[in-house]
Amino acid sequence: MNEMLQKTAAALRGRGYDVTVVSSAVEARDFIAGDIPAGQEVGIGGSETAYQLGIADALRESGHTVHWHRGVPAAQAAAIRRAALLSPNYLCSANAVTEDGLIMQIDGTGNRVAAICYGPSTVYLAVGRNKIVAGGYQEAMRRIKEVACPQNARRLGLDTPCASGHCNVSECKRSMCNIVLTLEHAPGAKTTKVVLIDEDLGY
């Protein structure tokens, strides 16, 4: 198994996370779908990783009610985000994870960071190996600004400077980087399960 994943898993466990390391996206999907108690609701945050896993369909097939705003008209999206936040289980990814166990998330609306910090009693973070960085905070932020945000901006069709690969806060009229969350330890009063995947997934 990938040495970087194992090193990161050990660091995350030391910071209070429940960590599972898997070899493929299929294994990650099956683990998450099988780990959530039968019949419970599941919220999903904006996540290309979740889309690539096909986790929403797997959860629905298992009898779960899934709240996910992807592909939903904008007029309905806010209500679905709120339903996701109030679900007992929540799934998304992270924008970057450092080898020493920092988890970083950037958000435009705030629904993902809210759910990660509070709300759902169990949070699943599905993280592909491409999101792990060998450096610390600065390297994680570089990855977010230079890798994750440009790809997400292009996917969403946003007219932002980062869509062309160059972050420029002063010229950004519709930012998707309104909130930056750094988790130094697992949030209290809830369970955070990190699933590290030995495949490149998401941005």
Summary of the structure (lengths in Angstrom):
residues: 203
radius of gyration: 16.0
end to end distance: 21.7
largest distance: 47.8
contacts: 665
relative contact order: 0.21
helix: 42%
strand: 22%
